[in-house]
Amino acid sequence: MSAVAFLGGAWFMITFGGIAKRMLFIGLVVTFLMFTPFTVFLSMMFIAMGLYLGDWVWPILILGYATSVSSCIIYDTLDGMRAGFDIAMLKQALAAVLFYKQQGVPVPEDD
């Protein structure tokens, strides 16, 4: 259980939004290296629960496992579409602030 929580938490904390496009391959490798053991340990946990609790719980565990793994894959796919997005937003925001200053629009300064 602790391995699933540790790997799952660390894996979900990583976002592709802050990764530059030139570093995307490394981000994909790290994601794969974290998702693989997460899936293995999650599988082991579901199998152990099924063996301990008996036959009546297998349909529930299979449904839970299928939805967990598919939601993780969908989350990671959608997050992968954000590659470089945070950097692009930062550049756009800095360009907007510069434009506003040139136009004489007061821009609050960060303290």
N, C-alpha and C positions, 0 to 999 in steps of 0.2 A: 504494500500500500504506500509506503513512504517513497519508494522509487517512482511510482506512478505520479504521486503528488509533486515530487521534486522535479522530475523531467517535464511533466505537463506544465507546471508553473513557469519554469525557465523557458520552455518552448513558446508558450503563449506571450511571454514578455518581449520576445524578440519580434520586431516589426520590420517589414521591408521598406516602410515609408522613409526611414532615415538612412537607408543604405544607398550610396551612390551607385549609379548604373554600372560603373566599371568594377564595382565590388559585388555585383549581383551573383556571380558564380559562387563566390565564397559563402555568401548568405544562403544560397540553395544547398550547398554541401553541409553547412552547419545545421540547417533545418532538417535535412535528411538524416544526419547523424543523431539528432535529438528525437525525431519522430519515430525512427526505427525501434530504439529501445523502449520508448514510451508505449508503442503498440505491443511490443513483446511482453512487457511487464503488465500492461492492461489485460492482455489475453490470459496471462498466467493468473492474474487476480480473479478474472471471471471464471476460469476453469476451476480454481481452488474453491471459489464460492459455490459453484455448481456441484462439485464433489462433496462438499461439506453439508450443503443444505438438502441435497437429494434431487430426485427426478422432476418433482413438481415445479421447480424454479427455473429449469432450463429455458422454456419459452420466454420468460421475462428477461433472463440474462442475455439471450441471443438478441432480443429486441434492443435492450440497453446497449449491448456491445455494437450492434450495427449502427444505431443512431449516434453513438459516441464517436466511432471511427469516421463515419461519413461527415459528421459536423466538423470534426477536426480537419478533414481534407478540404471541405468547402471553405472553412475559415482561412486556412493557409493559402488556398488558391486566390481568394479575394484579397488577402493581405499582400500576396505577391504582385497583384496588379498595382499596388501603391508604390512600387519601387521608384525611388527618387522623388516621390511626391512631396515630402516634407521639405526637401532642399529647394524644389521648384517654388513652393509656397513662400519660403523665406526670401528667395530672390525677388519674387513678385512683390512681397510686402516692402522690402527695402527700396525697390524701384518706385513704389507708390509713395513712400515717405519722402524720398528725394524729390519727386515730382511735386508733391504738396508743398514742400519747403520752397521750391523754386517759384511756385505760384503765390507764395505769401500766405498760405493757409497755416494757421498755428497747429503744430503737432506736439502733443505732450511728450516730454522726454522721460525715459526710464530713470528711476532713482536707484 
